[in-house]
Amino acid sequence: MALSLKPYCLVVLFLFWISLNALVSDVGAAGECGRTPIRSAAASLRPCLGAARNARAKVPPACCAKVGALLRTSPRCLCAILLSPLAKQAGIMPGIAIAIPKKCNIRNRQAGKKCGRYTVP
């Protein structure tokens, strides 16, 4: 009794197609930073590096503008960046960086919100 492999091949191809479709849809999904990859969002905050490493450093106006824009478009993105491995590699101190919106006098910051173990002032 010979079994035809054609139905099994069709089932395998169908399952492969479903798996591939799910993978592609996850890649295009929005995360904490919307559709912007976290690496790109973090790179846009480059003017903030000095202030994110040193509590006594002055926050440059370019940093304030970037942080303000990020908080308007994707408020959870800043927290995701501060807690990411990228921030750690860049030497960012989350406890210091979390205070940048306050130092910039940004009104729409989510004061009192938790970002990991840090609280937004």
All heavy atoms as an XYZ file, in Angstrom:
881
protein
N       0.830     -1.155      0.000
C       0.000      0.000      0.000
C       0.894      1.244      0.000
O       1.592      1.521      0.948
C      -0.867     -0.056      1.257
C      -1.849      1.035      1.261
S      -3.310      0.787      2.157
C      -3.257      0.662      3.723
N       0.852      1.975     -1.066
C       1.693      3.166     -1.234
C       0.910      4.410     -0.819
O      -0.220      4.603     -1.239
C       2.143      3.268     -2.686
N       1.520      5.201      0.018
C       0.900      6.453      0.450
C       1.426      7.600     -0.406
O       2.608      7.687     -0.696
C       1.231      6.751      1.914
C       0.597      5.839      2.949
C       1.127      6.198      4.321
C      -0.910      5.972      2.938
N       0.547      8.459     -0.767
C       0.944      9.625     -1.538
C       1.471     10.687     -0.582
O       0.871     10.975      0.454
C      -0.256     10.163     -2.317
O       0.080     11.377     -2.919
N       2.561     11.288     -0.920
C       3.159     12.337     -0.085
C       2.588     13.713     -0.392
O       2.844     14.662      0.342
C       4.671     12.353     -0.276
C       5.422     11.138      0.244
C       6.898     11.268     -0.033
C       5.188     10.960      1.731
N       1.821     13.817     -1.448
C       1.291     15.116     -1.864
C       0.471     15.802     -0.765
O       0.705     16.976     -0.477
C       0.467     14.953     -3.140
C       0.067     16.258     -3.753
C      -0.607     16.033     -5.082
C      -0.933     17.363     -5.726
N      -1.538     17.192     -7.028
N      -0.488     15.133     -0.081
C      -1.234     15.819      0.973
C      -0.346     16.273      2.133
O      -0.542     17.344      2.698
C      -2.255     14.796      1.447
C      -2.327     13.752      0.405
C      -1.028     13.789     -0.322
N       0.654     15.485      2.486
C       1.555     15.848      3.567
C       2.408     17.056      3.196
O       2.641     17.941      4.024
C       2.451     14.665      3.956
C       1.666     13.498      4.504
C       1.512     12.333      3.775
C       1.068     13.593      5.758
C       0.781     11.271      4.277
C       0.323     12.528      6.263
C       0.184     11.381      5.523
O      -0.542     10.335      6.026
N       2.859     17.088      1.963
C       3.642     18.236      1.502
C       2.803     19.507      1.527
O       3.291     20.576      1.912
C       4.169     17.994      0.087
S       5.469     16.754      0.021
N       1.543     19.408      1.135
C       0.668     20.579      1.160
C       0.451     21.072      2.586
O       0.454     22.285      2.844
C      -0.671     20.261      0.497
C      -0.639     20.066     -1.018
C      -1.999     19.634     -1.524
C      -0.181     21.328     -1.700
N       0.289     20.154      3.525
C       0.108     20.536      4.925
C       1.370     21.216      5.455
O       1.305     22.255      6.114
C      -0.266     19.309      5.786
C      -0.198     19.638      7.269
C      -1.639     18.796      5.408
N       2.520     20.659      5.144
C       3.785     21.240      5.599
C       3.972     22.636      4.997
O       4.354     23.580      5.697
C       4.973     20.316      5.256
C       6.303     21.014      5.460
C       4.902     19.043      6.086
N       3.702     22.785      3.713
C       3.819     24.095      3.065
C       2.841     25.104      3.667
O       3.184     26.260      3.883
C       3.584     23.975      1.563
C       4.740     23.398      0.762
C       4.334     23.192     -0.686
C       5.949     24.297      0.856
N       1.626     24.666      3.963
C       0.634     25.550      4.564
C       1.098     26.015      5.944
O       1.016     27.194      6.281
C      -0.721     24.831      4.654
C      -1.797     25.659      5.275
C      -2.334     26.756      4.603
C      -2.270     25.363      6.549
C      -3.325     27.526      5.181
C      -3.257     26.131      7.131
C      -3.793     27.221      6.447
N       1.603     25.094      6.768
C       2.090     25.461      8.096
C       3.299     26.395      8.012
O       3.424     27.344      8.790
C       2.438     24.214      8.906
C       1.249     23.345      9.311
C       1.733     22.053      9.981
C       0.324     24.103     10.240
N       4.184     26.143      7.044
C       5.334     27.017      6.840
C       4.867     28.421      6.457
O       5.364     29.416      6.971
C       6.254     26.435      5.758
C       7.399     27.332      5.409
C       8.479     27.465      6.280
C       7.407     28.053      4.232
C       9.537     28.295      5.968
C       8.454     28.888      3.918
C       9.534     29.002      4.794
N       3.890     28.519      5.587
C       3.362     29.807      5.148
C       2.750     30.577      6.320
O       2.977     31.773      6.492
C       2.328     29.599      4.039
C       1.732     30.884      3.557
C       2.297     31.795      2.722
C       0.458     31.405      3.909
N       1.460     32.851      2.532
C       0.304     32.639      3.250
C      -0.575     30.958      4.719
C      -0.823     33.420      3.389
C      -1.700     31.733      4.846
C      -1.821     32.953      4.186
N       1.986     29.881      7.169
C       1.380     30.527      8.340
C       2.476     31.025      9.292
O       2.408     32.146      9.799
C       0.417     29.561      9.056
C      -0.839     29.363      8.207
C       0.044     30.075     10.434
C      -1.795     28.339      8.771
N       3.495     30.212      9.533
C       4.583     30.609     10.425
C       5.333     31.816      9.876
O       5.646     32.756     10.607
C       5.562     29.454     10.617
O       4.911     28.363     11.176
N       5.620     31.813      8.600
C       6.326     32.922      7.974
C       5.493     34.191      8.022
O       5.997     35.272      8.328
C       6.673     32.571      6.518
C       7.498     33.602      5.760
C       8.849     33.786      6.440
C       7.684     33.171      4.325
N       4.212     34.078      7.788
C       3.309     35.222      7.835
C       3.279     35.824      9.242
O       3.304     37.039      9.416
C       1.912     34.795      7.388
C       1.025     35.971      7.077
O       1.501     37.070      6.855
N      -0.271     35.741      7.044
N       3.243     34.996     10.266
C       3.237     35.479     11.648
C       4.546     36.179     11.983
O       4.554     37.223     12.635
C       2.993     34.325     12.614
N       5.662     35.648     11.516
C       6.966     36.246     11.769
C       7.065     37.616     11.114
O       7.498     38.579     11.739
C       8.076     35.329     11.260
C       9.496     35.857     11.397
C       9.868     35.960     12.878
C      10.470     34.968     10.671
N       6.641     37.733      9.881
C       6.714     39.004      9.163
C       5.802     40.035      9.813
O       6.167     41.198      9.962
C       6.365     38.803      7.668
C       6.194     40.130      6.965
C       7.445     37.973      7.000
N       4.631     39.662     10.265
C       3.731     40.626     10.891
C       4.285     41.096     12.230
O       4.098     42.242     12.614
C       2.332     40.046     11.063
O       2.336     39.001     11.992
N       4.998     40.239     12.978
C       5.609     40.656     14.241
C       6.728     41.650     14.014
O       6.910     42.573     14.796
C       6.163     39.447     15.006
C       5.083     38.683     15.733
O       3.956     39.208     15.848
O       5.366     37.563     16.190
N       7.493     41.489     12.942
C       8.598     42.391     12.654
C       8.087     43.789     12.380
O       8.683     44.771     12.791
C       9.438     41.849     11.469
C      10.410     42.892     10.982
C      10.167     40.589     11.876
N       6.955     43.942     11.730
C       6.413     45.251     11.405
C       5.551     45.842     12.503
O       5.048     46.938     12.364
N       5.384     45.147     13.598
C       4.500     45.608     14.662
C       5.112     46.791     15.398
O       6.315     46.955     15.459
C       4.230     44.467     15.643
N       4.248     47.602     15.961
C       4.705     48.759     16.722
C       5.099     48.333     18.126
O       4.433     47.527     18.747
C       3.600     49.803     16.767
N       6.189     48.907     18.616
C       6.647     48.623     19.973
C       6.487     49.856     20.845
O       5.669     50.731     20.569
N       7.289     49.941     21.887
C       7.229     51.077     22.806
C       7.523     52.400     22.093
O       7.059     53.443     22.512
C       8.225     50.886     23.955
C       7.949     49.692     24.824
C       6.694     49.848     25.652
O       6.278     50.969     25.941
O       6.119     48.814     26.001
N       8.305     52.339     21.038
C       8.681     53.550     20.298
C       7.911     53.662     18.981
O       8.393     54.248     18.013
C      10.178     53.569     20.046
S      11.155     53.643     21.561
N       6.734     53.071     18.942
C       5.952     53.096     17.705
C       6.606     52.212     16.663
O       7.141     51.164     16.987
N       6.610     52.657     15.436
C       7.249     51.881     14.372
C       8.730     52.201     14.234
O       9.424     51.613     13.426
C       6.530     52.117     13.053
C       5.122     51.549     13.065
C       4.650     51.256     11.653
N       3.355     50.635     11.665
C       3.157     49.325     11.725
N       4.164     48.507     11.804
N       1.933     48.830     11.723
N       9.208     53.144     15.045
C      10.624     53.498     15.027
C      11.400     52.464     15.829
O      11.063     52.216     16.993
C      10.840     54.893     15.655
O      10.050     55.835     14.965
C      12.299     55.299     15.617
N      12.432     51.872     15.253
C      13.246     50.929     16.032
C      13.877     51.641     17.233
O      14.255     52.815     17.146
C      14.322     50.472     15.040
C      13.774     50.784     13.693
C      12.884     51.978     13.874
N      13.988     50.939     18.329
C      14.503     51.548     19.557
C      15.908     52.095     19.344
O      16.280     53.124     19.909
C      14.433     50.573     20.750
C      14.632     51.335     22.053
C      15.409     49.447     20.598
C      14.247     50.571     23.277
N      16.695     51.448     18.496
C      18.061     51.914     18.217
C      18.028     53.297     17.578
O      18.797     54.181     17.949
C      18.787     50.922     17.315
C      20.234     51.277     17.066
C      20.951     50.191     16.286
N      21.153     48.980     17.028
C      22.138     48.765     17.903
N      22.992     49.711     18.149
N      22.253     47.619     18.520
N      17.101     53.523     16.656
C      16.978     54.830     15.999
C      16.473     55.886     16.976
O      16.943     57.026     16.977
C      16.025     54.744     14.812
O      16.517     53.855     13.853
N      15.504     55.509     17.796
C      14.982     56.448     18.790
C      16.077     56.835     19.777
O      16.205     58.006     20.143
C      13.788     55.831     19.519
N      16.885     55.875     20.193
C      17.983     56.155     21.121
C      19.025     57.054     20.461
O      19.535     57.986     21.090
C      18.618     54.849     21.592
N      19.326     56.804     19.196
C      20.311     57.622     18.479
C      19.849     59.072     18.357
O      20.670     59.989     18.368
C      20.588     57.030     17.101
N      18.551     59.290     18.278
C      18.043     60.658     18.164
C      18.286     61.456     19.441
O      18.285     62.677     19.428
C      16.555     60.655     17.820
O      15.784     60.295     18.947
N      18.530     60.763     20.550
C      18.770     61.423     21.832
C      20.261     61.641     22.115
O      20.652     61.913     23.249
C      18.134     60.617     22.968
C      16.618     60.480     22.905
C      16.119     59.582     24.015
C      15.954     61.843     22.977
N      21.079     61.552     21.090
C      22.523     61.725     21.239
C      22.897     63.041     21.930
O      23.831     63.073     22.732
C      23.195     61.620     19.870
C      24.678     61.384     19.980
C      25.318     60.992     18.666
N      24.934     59.623     18.332
C      24.475     59.248     17.133
N      24.342     60.110     16.169
N      24.156     57.995     16.901
N      22.180     64.164     21.679
C      22.541     65.405     22.377
C      22.397     65.318     23.897
O      22.896     66.175     24.618
C      21.562     66.442     21.808
C      21.065     65.878     20.530
C      21.129     64.388     20.681
N      21.738     64.284     24.389
C      21.486     64.144     25.827
C      22.552     63.314     26.548
O      22.464     63.159     27.777
C      20.128     63.491     26.054
S      18.742     64.360     25.324
N      23.508     62.769     25.830
C      24.452     61.835     26.443
C      25.155     62.402     27.669
O      25.227     61.743     28.706
C      25.494     61.361     25.425
C      25.072     60.192     24.563
C      26.138     59.877     23.529
C      24.775     58.972     25.404
N      25.688     63.608     27.573
C      26.406     64.191     28.711
C      25.522     64.323     29.935
O      25.915     63.980     31.049
N      24.302     64.809     29.735
C      23.368     65.005     30.849
C      22.852     63.683     31.392
O      22.435     63.616     32.547
C      22.198     65.868     30.394
N      22.875     62.632     30.584
C      22.390     61.319     31.025
C      23.464     60.536     31.767
O      23.170     59.530     32.395
C      21.903     60.522     29.824
N      24.691     61.022     31.713
C      25.801     60.360     32.403
C      26.226     61.091     33.674
O      26.840     60.498     34.547
C      27.013     60.279     31.472
C      26.833     59.368     30.300
C      28.053     59.431     29.421
N      27.922     58.568     28.261
C      28.578     58.757     27.137
N      29.413     59.770     27.005
N      28.399     57.935     26.133
N      25.938     62.398     33.735
C      26.433     63.224     34.823
C      25.315     64.127     35.328
O      24.803     64.965     34.582
C      27.619     64.062     34.324
C      28.226     64.947     35.377
O      27.720     65.053     36.491
N      29.327     65.587     35.023
N      24.951     63.996     36.587
C      23.846     64.767     37.157
C      24.129     66.265     37.179
O      23.206     67.070     37.166
C      23.552     64.281     38.575
N      25.395     66.647     37.175
C      25.755     68.069     37.219
C      25.895     68.697     35.840
O      26.050     69.918     35.740
C      27.052     68.249     37.993
C      26.876     67.890     39.449
C      28.121     68.177     40.239
N      27.894     67.829     41.634
C      28.841     67.464     42.452
N      30.081     67.402     42.055
N      28.531     67.168     43.701
N      25.838     67.893     34.797
C      25.987     68.422     33.432
C      24.751     69.222     33.046
O      23.628     68.874     33.418
C      26.201     67.282     32.442
N      24.974     70.281     32.300
C      23.868     71.105     31.817
C      23.177     70.370     30.663
O      23.835     69.758     29.829
C      24.407     72.454     31.342
C      23.326     73.411     30.964
C      23.886     74.768     30.604
C      22.729     75.657     30.176
N      23.195     76.957     29.749
N      21.856     70.424     30.633
C      21.086     69.770     29.570
C      21.015     70.732     28.381
O      20.464     71.826     28.508
C      19.669     69.395     30.046
C      18.914     68.694     28.935
C      19.735     68.510     31.277
N      21.570     70.345     27.232
C      21.549     71.236     26.069
C      20.134     71.419     25.506
O      19.300     70.504     25.597
C      22.438     70.539     25.042
C      22.948     69.305     25.660
C      22.296     69.117     26.985
N      19.852     72.592     24.917
C      18.529     72.830     24.314
C      18.156     71.783     23.254
O      16.984     71.417     23.150
C      18.664     74.218     23.692
C      19.777     74.876     24.444
C      20.709     73.771     24.842
N      19.142     71.291     22.501
C      18.856     70.268     21.487
C      18.329     68.995     22.139
O      17.436     68.326     21.605
C      20.106     69.958     20.662
N      18.847     68.677     23.306
C      18.380     67.504     24.046
C      16.937     67.714     24.481
O      16.092     66.830     24.325
C      19.275     67.252     25.252
S      18.648     66.010     26.400
N      16.658     68.889     25.036
C      15.301     69.181     25.505
C      14.295     69.086     24.359
O      13.195     68.551     24.533
C      15.247     70.566     26.143
S      16.165     70.650     27.703
N      14.685     69.576     23.196
C      13.791     69.522     22.032
C      13.519     68.074     21.630
O      12.370     67.689     21.352
C      14.400     70.294     20.864
N      14.567     67.256     21.615
C      14.404     65.839     21.232
C      13.559     65.076     22.256
O      12.682     64.304     21.890
C      15.771     65.161     21.089
C      16.630     65.703     19.987
C      16.121     65.270     18.655
C      17.068     65.704     17.556
N      16.643     65.270     16.252
N      13.815     65.298     23.533
C      13.060     64.610     24.585
C      11.602     65.045     24.557
O      10.688     64.223     24.671
C      13.694     64.841     25.973
C      12.784     64.368     27.089
C      15.031     64.137     26.058
N      11.368     66.342     24.379
C       9.996     66.849     24.308
C       9.224     66.240     23.158
O       8.069     65.825     23.312
N       9.870     66.156     21.987
C       9.217     65.562     20.818
C       8.932     64.079     21.057
O       7.858     63.579     20.699
C      10.098     65.743     19.582
N       9.875     63.385     21.668
C       9.687     61.958     21.938
C       8.540     61.732     22.922
O       7.722     60.832     22.732
C      10.983     61.358     22.487
C      10.990     59.862     22.720
C      10.825     59.115     21.402
C      12.282     59.445     23.385
N       8.453     62.565     23.946
C       7.374     62.415     24.928
C       6.005     62.738     24.325
O       4.994     62.191     24.754
C       7.632     63.292     26.152
C       8.758     62.802     27.067
C       9.015     63.798     28.178
C       8.449     61.434     27.630
N       5.982     63.620     23.337
C       4.697     63.925     22.670
C       4.237     62.786     21.778
O       3.061     62.472     21.727
C       4.825     65.205     21.818
C       4.611     66.473     22.588
C       4.497     67.677     21.667
N       5.648     67.872     20.789
C       6.795     68.447     21.138
N       6.964     68.865     22.364
N       7.759     68.579     20.263
N       5.166     62.162     21.072
C       4.788     61.122     20.106
C       4.710     59.731     20.717
O       3.823     58.957     20.385
C       5.763     61.097     18.912
O       7.089     60.865     19.388
C       5.712     62.403     18.144
N       5.660     59.381     21.591
C       5.725     58.040     22.191
C       6.195     58.143     23.635
O       7.370     57.923     23.929
C       6.692     57.149     21.406
O       6.320     57.022     20.075
N       5.317     58.482     24.559
C       5.752     58.704     25.946
C       6.439     57.510     26.602
O       7.323     57.684     27.428
C       4.470     59.073     26.680
C       3.359     58.974     25.727
C       3.897     58.690     24.376
N       6.075     56.293     26.237
C       6.696     55.109     26.857
C       8.062     54.798     26.262
O       8.819     54.009     26.815
C       5.774     53.905     26.717
C       4.509     54.068     27.543
C       3.649     52.846     27.508
N       3.091     52.675     26.175
C       2.510     51.576     25.735
N       2.406     50.545     26.521
N       2.018     51.525     24.526
N       8.373     55.424     25.145
C       9.625     55.147     24.457
C      10.839     55.554     25.290
O      11.840     54.847     25.324
C       9.631     55.859     23.105
S      11.073     55.508     22.086
N      10.762     56.698     25.952
C      11.900     57.175     26.741
C      12.272     56.156     27.820
O      13.450     55.846     28.003
C      11.582     58.533     27.372
C      12.724     59.199     28.132
C      13.922     59.439     27.223
C      12.260     60.501     28.734
N      11.306     55.620     28.494
C      11.556     54.608     29.519
C      12.176     53.354     28.879
O      13.121     52.786     29.416
C      10.259     54.263     30.233
S      10.474     53.174     31.649
N      11.647     52.945     27.743
C      12.183     51.758     27.059
C      13.644     51.965     26.676
O      14.461     51.056     26.798
C      11.343     51.439     25.826
N      13.970     53.177     26.240
C      15.358     53.478     25.866
C      16.250     53.440     27.106
O      17.319     52.837     27.093
C      15.455     54.846     25.166
C      14.789     54.789     23.790
C      16.908     55.285     25.028
C      14.612     56.138     23.127
N      15.811     54.081     28.186
C      16.634     54.156     29.398
C      16.907     52.786     30.008
O      17.938     52.584     30.639
C      15.957     55.053     30.432
C      15.858     56.520     30.074
C      15.158     57.281     31.187
C      17.211     57.115     29.793
N      15.994     51.859     29.826
C      16.154     50.523     30.403
C      16.732     49.513     29.414
O      16.871     48.341     29.743
C      14.812     50.029     30.938
C      14.203     50.888     32.046
C      12.833     50.351     32.433
C      15.116     50.984     33.246
N      17.076     49.974     28.224
C      17.574     49.068     27.186
C      19.067     48.774     27.363
O      19.790     49.542     28.004
C      17.349     49.679     25.802
O      18.267     50.739     25.580
N      19.526     47.673     26.787
C      20.964     47.379     26.808
C      21.782     48.465     26.090
O      22.932     48.687     26.434
C      21.078     46.043     26.065
C      19.725     45.430     26.146
C      18.755     46.573     26.203
N      21.175     49.146     25.130
C      21.871     50.226     24.423
C      22.280     51.327     25.391
O      23.386     51.864     25.305
C      20.964     50.837     23.346
C      20.554     49.950     22.197
C      19.468     50.623     21.365
C      21.752     49.637     21.340
N      21.388     51.687     26.307
C      21.682     52.742     27.284
C      22.835     52.312     28.190
O      23.730     53.107     28.491
C      20.439     53.051     28.102
N      22.812     51.081     28.598
C      23.878     50.575     29.465
C      25.218     50.620     28.732
O      26.221     51.037     29.301
C      23.552     49.158     29.917
C      24.495     48.629     30.956
C      24.038     47.299     31.488
C      24.963     46.855     32.602
N      24.530     45.618     33.213
N      25.223     50.212     27.468
C      26.451     50.241     26.667
C      26.976     51.659     26.488
O      28.178     51.873     26.413
C      26.202     49.615     25.291
C      25.969     48.139     25.324
C      25.512     47.606     23.976
O      25.300     48.346     23.024
N      25.341     46.297     23.898
N      26.066     52.641     26.407
C      26.451     54.037     26.209
C      26.864     54.713     27.518
O      27.261     55.875     27.512
C      25.305     54.808     25.563
N      26.747     54.022     28.640
C      27.128     54.579     29.920
C      26.078     55.492     30.527
O      26.368     56.295     31.410
N      24.854     55.370     30.065
C      23.765     56.195     30.579
C      23.363     55.687     31.955
O      23.221     54.493     32.175
C      22.569     56.177     29.610
C      22.966     56.933     28.330
C      21.323     56.777     30.233
C      21.955     56.839     27.226
N      23.164     56.614     32.854
C      22.728     56.299     34.207
C      21.226     56.564     34.260
O      20.807     57.729     34.286
C      23.459     57.176     35.224
C      24.979     57.162     35.096
S      25.698     55.559     35.430
C      25.452     55.456     37.174
N      20.379     55.531     34.269
C      18.930     55.742     34.230
C      18.405     56.653     35.340
O      17.514     57.466     35.107
C      18.345     54.337     34.360
C      19.417     53.424     33.892
C      20.709     54.106     34.264
N      18.962     56.552     36.529
C      18.526     57.395     37.635
C      18.783     58.876     37.385
O      18.070     59.737     37.892
N      19.807     59.180     36.621
C      20.126     60.564     36.245
C      19.309     60.972     35.025
O      18.717     62.051     34.985
C      21.642     60.710     35.966
C      22.429     60.468     37.253
C      21.957     62.075     35.367
C      23.922     60.357     37.047
N      19.277     60.106     34.023
C      18.608     60.422     32.761
C      17.108     60.624     32.927
O      16.505     61.418     32.206
C      18.883     59.320     31.737
N      16.510     59.949     33.876
C      15.063     60.041     34.080
C      14.644     61.459     34.496
O      13.490     61.856     34.314
C      14.587     58.982     35.111
C      13.099     58.735     34.992
C      14.944     59.381     36.510
C      12.710     57.939     33.801
N      15.592     62.237     35.019
C      15.293     63.603     35.457
C      15.435     64.640     34.341
O      15.112     65.805     34.553
C      16.192     63.980     36.628
N      15.895     64.252     33.173
C      16.108     65.213     32.081
C      14.829     65.959     31.716
O      14.855     67.182     31.574
C      16.770     64.533     30.864
C      18.228     64.209     31.208
C      16.681     65.411     29.617
C      18.969     63.442     30.140
N      13.671     65.304     31.561
C      12.463     66.077     31.231
C      12.147     67.173     32.257
O      11.734     68.264     31.887
C      11.360     65.017     31.178
C      12.076     63.756     30.835
C      13.398     63.866     31.541
N      12.390     66.898     33.527
C      12.145     67.915     34.556
C      13.139     69.063     34.415
O      12.775     70.230     34.523
C      12.237     67.303     35.951
C      11.939     68.305     37.049
C      11.964     67.686     38.413
C      11.605     68.744     39.461
N      11.587     68.162     40.788
N      14.412     68.729     34.165
C      15.433     69.763     33.983
C      15.137     70.630     32.764
O      15.531     71.783     32.714
C      16.818     69.123     33.841
C      17.344     68.510     35.115
C      18.716     67.920     34.868
C      19.305     67.311     36.125
N      20.642     66.749     35.876
N      14.443     70.050     31.789
C      14.076     70.784     30.576
C      12.766     71.559     30.738
O      12.309     72.200     29.800
C      13.928     69.819     29.401
S      15.479     69.086     28.850
N      12.148     71.452     31.907
C      10.848     72.093     32.172
C       9.767     71.637     31.192
O       8.937     72.432     30.751
C      10.966     73.621     32.166
C      11.796     74.124     33.314
O      11.684     73.631     34.433
N      12.654     75.086     33.036
N       9.785     70.352     30.850
C       8.774     69.789     29.950
C       7.519     69.537     30.783
O       7.556     68.814     31.777
C       9.283     68.500     29.285
C      10.460     68.848     28.378
C       8.169     67.810     28.505
C      11.165     67.656     27.772
N       6.445     70.143     30.379
C       5.211     70.079     31.166
C       4.456     68.765     31.006
O       3.778     68.341     31.917
C       4.296     71.237     30.770
C       4.858     72.558     31.197
C       3.849     73.672     30.969
N       4.485     74.943     31.230
C       4.593     75.905     30.342
N       4.087     75.768     29.155
N       5.191     77.031     30.665
N       4.530     68.162     29.840
C       3.716     66.962     29.601
C       4.416     65.665     30.026
O       4.035     64.599     29.589
C       3.280     66.887     28.136
C       4.449     66.682     27.195
O       5.587     67.008     27.512
N       4.177     66.171     26.008
N       5.405     65.772     30.882
C       6.062     64.552     31.367
C       5.131     63.855     32.366
O       4.296     64.507     32.989
C       7.411     64.872     32.004
C       7.324     65.589     33.321
C       8.707     65.932     33.848
N       8.638     66.406     35.191
C       8.359     67.641     35.562
N       8.116     68.539     34.631
N       8.314     67.979     36.825
N       5.271     62.580     32.478
C       4.392     61.806     33.353
C       5.011     61.702     34.737
O       5.570     60.686     35.115
C       4.131     60.445     32.754
C       3.411     60.536     31.427
C       3.269     59.191     30.772
O       3.994     58.258     31.077
N       2.324     59.078     29.866
N       4.948     62.789     35.500
C       5.545     62.823     36.840
C       4.918     61.748     37.725
O       3.720     61.511     37.678
C       5.351     64.205     37.460
N       5.766     61.100     38.499
C       5.306     60.058     39.403
C       5.198     58.691     38.759
O       4.953     57.702     39.430
N       5.418     58.613     37.446
C       5.327     57.337     36.733
C       6.600     56.527     36.981
O       7.683     57.070     37.054
C       5.159     57.598     35.236
C       5.052     56.334     34.428
C       4.907     56.675     32.957
C       4.753     55.414     32.174
N       5.925     55.033     31.441
N       6.437     55.243     37.118
C       7.577     54.351     37.310
C       8.198     54.003     35.967
O       7.511     53.750     34.992
C       7.152     53.058     38.000
C       6.746     53.239     39.433
C       7.949     53.349     40.307
C       7.543     53.344     41.763
N       8.647     53.579     42.633
N       9.520     53.985     35.954
C      10.289     53.530     34.794
C      11.267     52.521     35.356
O      12.331     52.885     35.861
C      10.996     54.717     34.138
S      11.999     54.265     32.704
N      10.873     51.259     35.327
C      11.674     50.245     36.000
C      11.628     50.515     37.488
O      10.576     50.708     38.065
N      12.781     50.618     38.105
C      12.814     50.920     39.540
C      12.946     52.413     39.815
O      13.075     52.842     40.944
C      13.938     50.151     40.212
C      15.300     50.537     39.706
C      16.370     49.743     40.388
N      17.662     50.220     39.904
C      18.803     49.779     40.302
N      18.853     48.830     41.194
N      19.914     50.261     39.820
N      12.927     53.221     38.743
C      13.081     54.664     38.861
C      11.730     55.356     38.743
O      10.861     54.914     38.008
C      14.035     55.190     37.785
C      15.355     54.450     37.791
C      15.586     53.408     36.892
C      16.335     54.752     38.718
C      16.779     52.711     36.912
C      17.522     54.053     38.748
C      17.748     53.033     37.845
O      18.915     52.332     37.873
N      11.570     56.466     39.450
C      10.338     57.242     39.380
C      10.623     58.562     38.683
O      11.600     59.237     39.013
C       9.784     57.518     40.799
O       9.572     56.265     41.441
C       8.483     58.275     40.733
N       9.778     58.910     37.725
C       9.938     60.163     37.000
C       9.615     61.310     37.962
O       8.542     61.330     38.550
C       8.983     60.201     35.774
C       9.119     61.517     35.040
C       9.264     59.036     34.849
N      10.552     62.260     38.121
C      10.305     63.372     39.035
C       9.311     64.382     38.447
O       9.096     64.465     37.308
C      11.680     64.001     39.242
C      12.517     63.561     38.112
C      11.908     62.300     37.580
